[in-house]
Amino acid sequence: MLNTTAWNRVRYGLYAPVYDLVAERAFREARRRAVAQVDWRPGMRVLLVGAGTGLDLPWLPRDIELHATDLSPAMVRRLERRAESLGRDVQAEVMDAERLDYPDDHFDVVVMHLILAVMPDPARGLAEARRVLKGDGQLCVMDKFQADARPASLPRRGLNALTSAIATDITRQARPLLCEAGFVIEQDTPVMMGTLFRALLARPG
Ligand SMILES: C[S@@+](CC[C@H](N)C(=O)[O-])C[C@H]1O[C@@H](n2cnc3c(N)ncnc32)[C@H](O)[C@@H]1O
C-alpha cells in the first residue's frame, strides 16, 4: 500500500496549488458544523493538525491563540498567506502529526480535519493529539469514515488500495480509533454525503 508520510509530503506539495479549488466550497458547511460543536472560550490555545491551506481559519473565533501545523511546506506557505489576508495571527510550522513538537497538556482544542483518513498511522496521530491536549481539552474531528457497526467490505478494501495512495483511506472507523486512543466521544454528527463524513467532538477520557 502506497500511503507513507514521505509520499504524503510529496503529493500534498503537488496538490497545494489546486487544493482550494477542490476543497474550499465542498467542505465549507461540514467545516462550519464541526467547528460549531466546540465549546469555545476566549483565550483558548488551539492547534490545527494537518491544517493544509488554512481553510478552517475563517470559521474559528478570533479571540484565541492559534497554532497550525502541516507536513507540507507548500501547504504551510499558503496557510500563512491566508492568515495574513484574513488579518489573523497564526503560529504556523511544518511538522509531522505523528511527532508533534509541543509539550504535554498544552492545548485547549486540537482540530483534525481531513487528516485522520490521510495519515498512515492515525492511532499515532491521535496519541499525539491526546498528549498535547489538556485534561479538559477538546478534540474536533471532521473526516470520512467507514460505519462503526461493520468493518469495510472486501470490495471497499480493494478500492482503498487506490484511494489511499492518491487521496484518502476509505476504511477507517472513527469510534474504535478515538476510543482506543483514550477519547470519549461527546458529539458525532453526519455532516456530508449521508453518514460518510462525520464531525466528532471528543475529550480525553
Ligand atoms: C486532505 S488535506 C486536509 C487539510 C485541512 N485540514 C483541511 O481541512 O482542508 C490533508 C492534509 O494533511 C497533511 N498531512 C498529511 N500527512 C500528515 C502528517 N503526517 N502530518 C501533518 N500533516 C499531514 C497534508 O499535507 C494535507 O495538507
The ligand as an ORCA input file, in Angstrom:
! r2SCAN-3c Opt
* xyz 0 1
  C      -6.972     16.431      2.892
  S      -5.809     17.625      3.440
  C      -6.725     18.451      4.763
  C      -6.194     19.822      5.019
  C      -7.018     20.649      6.013
  N      -7.030     20.052      7.329
  C      -8.427     20.863      5.533
  O      -9.364     20.524      6.264
  O      -8.607     21.381      4.430
  C      -4.668     16.652      4.370
  C      -3.529     17.472      4.906
  O      -2.797     16.678      5.837
  C      -1.421     16.913      5.637
  N      -0.708     15.745      6.168
  C      -0.672     14.504      5.671
  N       0.050     13.715      6.485
  C       0.466     14.478      7.503
  C       1.255     14.246      8.667
  N       1.779     13.049      8.927
  N       1.486     15.286      9.492
  C       0.968     16.526      9.237
  N       0.227     16.800      8.159
  C      -0.023     15.786      7.304
  C      -1.270     17.130      4.156
  O      -0.087     17.806      3.822
  C      -2.544     17.931      3.851
  O      -2.313     19.311      3.963
*
